[in-house]
Amino acid sequence: MPAMPAGQIRKRTAALTRTPAWRALTAHHKAWRDRHLRELFAADPQRFERFSAEACGLLLDYSKCLVVPETMDLLLALARERDLEPRIAELLAGKRVNFTEKRAAWHTALRAGEAAPHEVRRTLESMRAFAGALRKGALKGAGGRPITGVISLGIGGSALGPALAANACAADDGGIRVHFVATPGEPLARTLAALDPQATLVIIQSKSFSTQETLLNARAARAWLEAGGAATERGTHLAAVTANPAAARGFGVAPERIFPMWDWVGGRYSLWSAVGLPAMIAMGADRFDDLLAGASSMDTHFAKAPLERNLPVLSALTGLWHSDFHAMDTRAVIPYGSGLELLPAWLQQLEMESLGKGVNRRGQPLRHDSGAVLWGGAGTEGQHAYFQMLHQGTRPVPVDFIACRKPRAGTDDDTHTVMLANCLAQSALLMQGVTAAETEQALLRQGVPAREAVRLAPHQALPGNRPSSTLLLDALTPHSLGALLALYEHRTFVQSAIWDINAFDQWGVEHGKRLADSLLPEFSSAAPATAHDASTNGLVNYVKTKKP
């Protein structure tokens, strides 16, 4: 689908850091930075109500962020000074917001329901028919065996989103098990060892159908199918999602099992497209529709809600405040409860690939930081590992806590309540801390001698004033997951618009692929490597000399 022409955004010539709004925020930070969150909560009993917002079944509590009303007023002024509202309109209208590659980033059209482009609706219908037949046992493998297992081969955006959705929302009906493999070699071998080739479908996910890791796995899986008795009927055991159908056909995929990708959908935004086919198989077509509907509801909120109550905007602005003005250059995302363990990995690609840029749209070096190093994991494990650094380390790290008000199906109420209590306790403790005086008094009450209590108190004290936000879902459903993921997509776009960078290209990734392609022949050449830098030549030659 051709992209719409770019809209008219007011031309800016001044660097971001020289604008009136940025300078006002800098002055505000200097005047305010020594205030402690504990003081702010004590001074404002309505702080939670003032700094929280709700939409699409999600509650965003940002009251534990390092903000006061003036901070938010200034951040919103910055957003408007940077033309955020017309930029949002351009994104959602399918205009060429990917200005280096001159194309749209119209992933929102994939979840627009009846308003979606015809080719999107047609593809969704094909996906529904295919997934439905597979789940009903109507699609047979070699020898008429029903397909009982699916392997999805993809990497990056072709793996992270579908795996997250399937893990969070797979139907609990004892249906088809979907396996996701990204890394070549042992991970695929381990997966194949547990499956029957005559009852397995392999889905190859590659936009170009030339991704090295995916094709290595695809060739190995095809050989496994053939060796396992599916040689003459391997076409019934293969499917593909690609923008290069000719290559997929050449690989042996039947034309009716090739699902399209489009250049106006970036890989990290592709869950909503045919890339989501494995997730649809795992959760069922109706639940996948709910996932799309949840994302669409957040798109509508993003488009229509005033900036002051707009969840992606508020999350983006507080994140920018922490990273650019408080120099907090990492951020942790900590989900509690089962089902969202893969969310930090999905977010790493979304945010770090989108915001890891060093020049603005005019190609000029940025005078400020963009993006943050994102990391995290399940809160239950994190509490016994890296939370020690979050509480007492010298580098404050903002945290996104994510939890659900209601338990997930299969989780008993007591377990869920314990997880929820731990989540809220961690965010409260990061905010308020524990003073040395409080620690000393607690030790004295425990009968510790006074001199020993004085000695131990600094070691047990926590500084607090560590910012966090909490996203509370009503329950983990396909609809709420869709809304959550779309919120983070739009949060990322908001920050890119303010920083005036392109959130939709990834030249660092592309150059890395090209260099890897150029290095491959070196390993099979008899001559020593000399064409690269001394370190790379040395490493290649060392590998060659140590081959068995």
C-alpha atoms as one frame of an Amber mdcrd trajectory, in Angstrom:
protein
   0.000   0.000   0.000   1.568   3.345  -0.967   2.209   5.743   1.873   0.329
   9.002   2.051   2.380  12.161   1.456   4.008  13.756   4.449   2.005  16.358
   6.292   2.996  19.870   7.104   4.698  20.202  10.471   5.964  23.591  11.582
   9.613  23.845  10.606  11.966  24.026  13.577  15.479  25.328  13.320  16.490
  25.741  16.975  18.086  22.785  18.753  15.759  21.186  21.274  17.933  22.185
  24.228  17.717  25.851  23.190  13.934  26.047  23.032  12.003  28.036  25.658
  10.242  24.944  27.013  13.480  22.996  27.440  15.164  25.926  29.171  12.193
  26.309  31.496  12.417  22.635  32.396  16.151  22.958  33.044  15.547  25.851
  35.441  12.706  23.976  37.114  14.923  20.938  37.628  17.607  23.022  39.338
  15.068  24.557  41.697  13.284  21.322  42.503  15.810  18.468  42.287  16.554
  18.266  46.043  12.953  17.553  47.037  12.309  13.988  48.213   9.287  11.985
  47.077   8.518  11.227  50.705   8.075  14.955  51.327   5.855  15.370  48.268
   3.502  12.629  49.390   3.340  14.058  52.905   2.535  17.514  51.525  -0.169
  16.396  49.074  -2.758  13.841  50.267  -4.314  13.916  46.769  -1.086  13.066
  44.985  -2.340   9.696  43.704  -5.522  11.232  42.289  -3.544  14.100  40.786
  -0.965  11.896  39.085  -2.898   8.899  37.822  -5.074   8.292  34.768  -7.176
   5.439  33.446  -8.139   4.271  29.947  -8.782   1.071  27.987  -8.846  -1.081
  31.132  -5.439   0.187  32.323  -4.598   2.418  35.266  -1.374   4.429  35.076
  -0.118   5.627  38.455   2.784   8.021  37.967   2.528   9.656  41.377   5.849
   8.056  42.387   7.620   9.822  39.512   9.782  12.862  40.317   7.145  15.388
  39.311   5.006  18.153  40.779   2.162  19.941  38.973   4.548  22.541  37.543
   6.728  19.762  36.109   3.815  18.311  34.188   2.719  21.736  32.954   6.206
  22.370  31.590   6.500  18.913  30.031   3.134  19.336  28.313   4.269  22.751
  27.058   7.360  21.065  25.609   5.183  18.480  23.866   3.043  21.171  22.276
   6.071  23.245  21.340   7.382  20.165  19.503   4.093  19.800  17.549   3.208
  16.523  19.228  -0.499  16.578  18.402  -0.062  17.035  14.627   2.683  14.400
  14.676   0.284  11.943  16.310  -2.240  12.727  13.596   0.378  12.055  10.896
   1.296   8.689  12.397  -2.296   7.525  12.657  -3.148   8.768   9.150  -0.442
   6.621   7.567   1.782   9.472   6.421   5.496   9.058   5.755   6.731   9.418
   9.317   9.644   7.094   8.493  11.405   9.925   6.729  14.763   8.234   6.034
  13.111   5.356   4.165  10.240   7.511   2.824   7.414   5.288   3.959   4.647
   5.109   6.499   4.702   3.293   9.823   1.048   2.366   9.707   0.889  -0.565
  12.085  -2.248   0.960  13.607  -4.087   0.159  10.343  -3.558  -3.546  11.081
  -5.919  -3.359  14.046  -8.496  -0.911  12.725 -11.254  -3.477  12.299 -13.665
  -2.687   9.461 -11.724   0.525   8.797  -8.565  -1.438   7.990  -7.338  -1.534
   4.373  -8.853  -4.274   2.216  -5.604  -6.235   1.976  -5.310  -6.266   5.776
  -8.865  -7.559   6.235  -8.358 -10.154   3.519  -5.151 -11.394   5.155  -6.803
 -11.601   8.557  -9.592 -13.709   7.076  -7.017 -16.060   5.554  -5.243 -16.294
   8.895  -8.503 -17.018  10.710  -9.410 -19.780   8.254  -5.971 -21.361   8.458
  -5.685 -21.150  12.245  -9.239 -22.374  12.715  -8.742 -25.396  10.488  -5.487
 -26.191  12.243  -7.028 -25.949  15.711  -9.957 -28.170  14.657  -7.621 -30.854
  13.320  -8.798 -30.346   9.748  -5.275 -29.760   8.386  -3.462 -33.039   7.998
   0.200 -33.857   7.750   2.020 -36.803   6.217  -0.040 -39.962   6.085  -3.197
 -38.073   7.033  -1.941 -37.378  10.565  -3.477 -34.252  12.174  -1.069 -31.423
  12.940  -0.557 -31.268  16.705   2.538 -29.053  16.997   3.691 -25.785  15.400
   7.190 -24.333  15.260   7.528 -20.630  14.465  10.940 -19.714  13.067  11.745
 -16.018  13.194  13.954 -13.545  14.996  13.550 -10.042  16.395  10.133  -8.627
  15.592   9.139 -11.866  13.892   9.532 -13.722  17.171   9.264 -11.467  20.226
   5.721 -10.158  19.769   4.031 -13.442  18.804   5.875 -15.319  21.555   4.803
 -12.735  24.143   1.164 -12.838  23.040   1.071 -16.637  22.921   2.698 -16.928
  26.340   0.290 -14.412  27.872  -2.952 -15.417  26.210  -2.793 -18.971  24.850
  -6.165 -20.686  25.058  -6.364 -23.157  27.924  -8.095 -25.830  25.861  -5.386
 -28.424  25.401  -5.034 -27.385  21.766  -2.015 -27.075  19.543   1.284 -26.292
  21.233   3.238 -23.500  19.514   7.016 -23.359  19.885   9.120 -20.291  19.057
  12.738 -20.685  17.964  14.959 -17.735  17.058  18.533 -18.914  17.609  20.000
 -21.497  15.197  21.559 -24.711  16.371  20.881 -26.345  19.723  17.594 -24.511
  20.555  16.020 -25.839  17.357  17.456 -29.313  17.821  16.034 -29.466  21.352
  12.605 -28.404  20.105  12.578 -30.855  17.208  13.588 -33.733  19.468  10.282
 -33.482  21.325   8.067 -33.377  18.210   6.788 -35.757  15.538   7.734 -34.504
  12.036   4.622 -36.072  10.518   2.402 -34.030  12.859   4.284 -30.719  12.902
   3.825 -27.483  10.968   6.815 -25.140  10.509   6.065 -21.437   9.980   8.952
 -19.441   8.504   8.750 -15.740   9.403  11.070 -13.468   7.437  10.148 -10.265
   5.636  12.951 -10.664   3.092  13.105 -14.453   3.288  16.862 -13.996   3.556
  17.435 -13.515   7.304  20.488 -15.655   8.086  19.377 -17.075  11.419  15.852
 -17.839  10.249  16.956 -19.520   7.027  19.509 -21.650   8.884  16.716 -22.894
  11.101  14.320 -23.289   8.175  16.748 -25.488   6.242  17.398 -27.616   9.320
  13.674 -27.979   9.990  12.986 -28.887   6.371  15.678 -31.580   6.493  14.130
 -32.895   9.725  10.713 -33.083   8.069  12.117 -34.953   5.102  14.090 -37.380
   7.255  11.006 -37.998   9.369   8.801 -39.255   6.581   7.326 -35.972   5.362
   9.525 -35.638   2.281   6.861 -36.071  -0.358   4.325 -33.976   1.514   6.554
 -31.335   3.023   4.423 -28.589   1.479   1.674 -29.510   3.931   4.140 -29.051
   6.783   5.372 -25.575   5.796   3.907 -22.075   5.915   5.546 -18.661   5.547
   4.999 -15.022   6.419   7.044 -12.853   4.079   7.183  -9.963   1.647   9.103
 -12.213  -0.769   6.592 -14.901  -1.796   8.725 -16.046  -4.747  11.536 -17.057
  -2.386   9.065 -18.849  -0.115   7.653 -20.796  -3.072  11.181 -21.688  -4.123
  11.803 -23.034  -0.634   8.835 -25.380  -0.998   5.996 -23.493   0.671   2.641
 -23.898  -1.036   1.300 -20.569  -2.386  -1.905 -20.807  -0.344   0.213 -21.014
   2.816   2.187 -17.832   2.197   0.913 -14.826   4.143   1.995 -11.295   3.204
   4.025  -8.628   4.996   4.122  -4.987   3.902   6.921  -2.436   3.873   4.799
   0.045   5.854   4.942  -2.264   8.879   8.240  -2.396  10.746   9.373  -5.666
  12.269   9.001  -4.534  15.869   5.404  -3.476  15.139   4.461  -6.605  13.197
   2.662  -8.682  15.835  -0.608  -7.206  14.545   0.056  -8.496  11.012   0.351
 -12.042   9.675   3.455 -12.310  11.861   0.907 -12.866  14.617  -0.271 -16.109
  12.975   1.482 -18.380  15.535  -0.105 -16.360  18.349  -3.499 -16.699  16.671
  -2.993 -20.460  16.454  -2.076 -20.579  20.147  -4.931 -18.405  21.410  -7.635
 -18.881  18.765  -8.911 -16.381  16.220 -11.529 -14.817  18.496  -8.983 -14.086
  21.205  -6.572 -12.693  18.604  -9.395 -10.383  17.477  -9.683  -9.248  21.110
  -5.952  -8.530  21.123  -6.358  -6.329  18.040  -9.404  -4.641  19.568  -7.490
  -3.815  22.738  -4.699  -2.208  20.727  -7.245  -0.331  18.628  -8.906   1.048
  21.752  -5.550   2.470  22.847  -5.056   3.947  19.354  -8.369   5.764  19.734
  -7.435   6.991  23.202  -4.043   8.165  21.912  -5.711  10.043  19.063  -8.534
  11.681  21.029  -7.605  12.064  24.691  -6.201  15.457  25.736  -2.484  15.324
  26.405  -3.123  15.923  30.114  -5.007  12.583  30.391  -3.329  10.663  27.573
  -1.651   7.544  28.967   1.098   7.118  26.328   1.876  10.839  26.486   2.065
  10.949  30.290   4.265   7.852  30.407   6.548   9.248  27.702   6.917  12.670
  29.299   7.739  11.364  32.756  10.252   8.971  31.207  11.878  11.822  29.282
  11.999  13.914  32.466  13.867  11.156  34.297  16.294  10.374  31.484  17.145
  13.811  30.098  16.931  16.006  33.176  17.777  13.611  36.012  20.394  11.727
  33.925  18.805   8.350  34.662  19.982   6.498  31.591  18.582   3.041  32.294
  15.032   1.891  33.005  13.677  -1.369  34.391  10.378  -2.963  33.411   9.164
  -5.379  36.066   5.973  -7.412  35.496   4.464  -9.345  38.400   2.488 -12.526
  37.983   2.728 -15.068  35.181   2.189 -14.384  31.491   4.210 -11.198  30.996
   7.703 -12.583  31.518   8.604 -11.878  27.871   7.428  -8.252  27.971  10.859
  -6.728  28.837  12.485  -8.500  25.872   9.761  -7.236  23.496  10.155  -3.732
  24.906  13.921  -3.831  24.513  13.549  -4.132  20.769  10.671  -1.666  20.564
  12.351   1.111  22.521  16.060   0.612  21.988  15.779  -0.034  18.262  13.387
   2.906  17.870  15.075   5.444  20.140  18.726   4.462  19.808  19.494   7.315
  17.408  22.159  10.025  17.543  20.981  12.563  14.954  17.775  14.513  14.378
  15.735  14.544  11.183  18.135  17.066   9.634  21.078  14.745  10.284  22.514
  16.953  13.039  24.035  15.390  16.183  21.718  15.473  19.179  22.652  17.782
  22.057  20.727  15.616  24.515  20.282  11.936  25.306  17.681   9.863  23.470
  16.247   6.683  24.844  17.425   4.671  27.812  18.956   1.242  28.290  15.959
  -0.947  29.074  16.161  -4.132  31.076  14.072  -6.127  33.518  12.299  -9.381
  34.158   9.728 -11.042  36.359   9.427  -9.256  39.677   9.292 -12.410  41.768
  12.796 -13.399  40.635  14.097  -9.828  40.479  13.374  -9.208  44.156  15.994
 -11.813  44.987  18.550 -10.473  42.510  18.859  -6.958  41.087  16.369  -5.213
  43.408  19.241  -4.830  45.849  20.872  -2.393  43.431  17.556  -0.655  42.753
  17.146   0.041  46.460  20.697   0.845  47.580  22.842   1.321  44.482  24.406
   4.661  43.577  22.620   4.864  40.205  18.873   5.495  40.568  16.875   3.493
  38.018  13.265   4.387  37.129  10.999   1.324  37.161   7.788   0.428  35.358
   5.844  -1.976  37.571   3.123  -3.946  35.791   0.513  -6.008  37.580  -3.084
  -7.191  37.297  -5.919  -6.460  39.700  -7.477  -9.909  39.163  -5.653 -13.257
  39.040  -4.935 -15.020  35.801  -6.910 -18.171  35.052  -5.206 -21.040  36.825
  -3.708 -18.838  39.548  -5.322 -19.080  42.974  -6.370 -15.918  44.779  -3.841
 -16.294  47.597  -0.882 -16.586  45.226  -2.095 -13.612  43.218  -2.534 -11.506
  46.344   1.008 -12.316  47.476   2.400 -11.263  44.086   0.369  -8.048  44.072
   1.435  -7.188  47.627   5.090  -7.670  46.676   4.708  -5.438  43.614   3.130
  -2.584  45.555   5.579  -2.985  48.430   8.580  -2.671  46.135   7.314   0.509
  44.505   6.448   2.028  47.905   9.860   1.173  49.340  11.699   2.589  46.323
   9.785   5.827  46.826  10.002   6.321  50.573  13.183   4.478  51.520  14.242
   3.836  55.121  16.325   6.442  56.940  19.326   5.588  59.094  17.457   6.899
  62.132  14.490   4.615  61.416  16.819   1.670  60.954  18.649   2.443  64.196
  15.387   2.591  66.138  14.236  -0.696  64.618  17.499  -2.363  65.649  17.201
  -1.035  69.191  13.662  -2.438  69.436  15.089  -5.808  68.414  17.494  -5.649
  71.376  20.640  -4.790  69.422  23.114  -2.862  71.632  23.154   0.882  70.955
  26.720   1.017  69.651  26.062  -1.904  67.278  22.811  -0.317  66.116  24.631
   2.906  65.239  27.227   0.908  63.304  24.693  -1.154  61.364  22.137   1.565
  60.625  23.862   3.089  57.538  24.218  -0.358  55.972  20.521  -1.081  56.305
  19.220   2.359  55.348  17.631   2.879  51.914  17.762   6.334  50.301  14.357
   6.144  48.629  13.406   8.863  46.150  13.705   6.238  43.408  10.993   6.945
  40.812   8.569   4.390  39.448   5.245   4.162  37.680   2.705   1.384  37.988
   0.523   0.080  35.190  -2.346  -1.895  36.648  -4.393  -4.071  34.299  -7.819
  -5.186  35.392  -6.839  -8.710  34.308  -4.431 -10.253  31.817  -6.684 -10.765
  28.801  -6.023 -10.455  25.068  -7.802  -7.071  25.126  -5.760  -5.666  28.004
  -2.514  -7.037  26.543  -3.275  -5.358  23.217  -3.927  -2.057  24.980  -0.724
  -2.387  27.013   1.489  -3.081  23.988  -0.076  -0.261  21.984   0.477   2.094
  24.921   4.189   1.316  24.834   4.322   1.693  21.034   2.793   5.156  21.299
   4.945   6.081  24.290   7.981   5.363  22.141   6.641   7.493  19.288   5.942
  10.441  21.598   9.525  10.514  22.788  10.856  10.252  19.245   8.671  13.181
  18.171   9.947  15.390  20.976  13.553  14.420  20.301  12.921  14.855  16.545
  14.390  11.482  15.612  13.168   8.671  13.368  11.647   5.880  15.470  11.124
   3.597  12.477  14.506   2.906  10.899  17.326   0.743  12.330  20.512   1.363
  10.389  22.695  -0.026  13.159  20.940  -3.372  12.722  21.175  -3.236   8.932
  24.891  -2.399   8.868  25.573  -5.247  11.292  23.812  -7.705   8.969  25.815
  -6.486   5.971  29.130  -6.808   7.790  28.237 -10.340   8.909  27.461 -11.237
   5.279  30.856  -9.924   4.208  32.628 -11.925   6.895  31.067 -15.291   6.063
  33.379 -16.094   3.093  36.423 -15.462   5.282  35.763 -18.589   7.325  35.865
 -20.902   4.302  38.784 -19.216   2.575  42.214 -20.830   2.790  43.866 -17.409
   2.815  44.184 -15.505   6.086  41.714 -12.659   6.648  43.278  -9.256   5.931
  40.400  -7.040   4.750  39.117  -5.979   8.168  40.485  -4.278  11.257  43.335
  -5.965  13.112  41.084  -7.333  15.862  38.493  -8.809  13.485  41.194 -10.275
  11.200  42.920 -11.759  14.227  39.762 -13.322  15.607  38.750 -14.832  12.256
  42.215 -16.263  11.721  42.305 -17.640  15.271  39.001 -19.453  14.669  40.327
 -20.893  11.393  43.561 -22.155  12.914  41.750 -23.804  15.829  39.228 -25.732
  13.708  39.281 -29.514  14.417
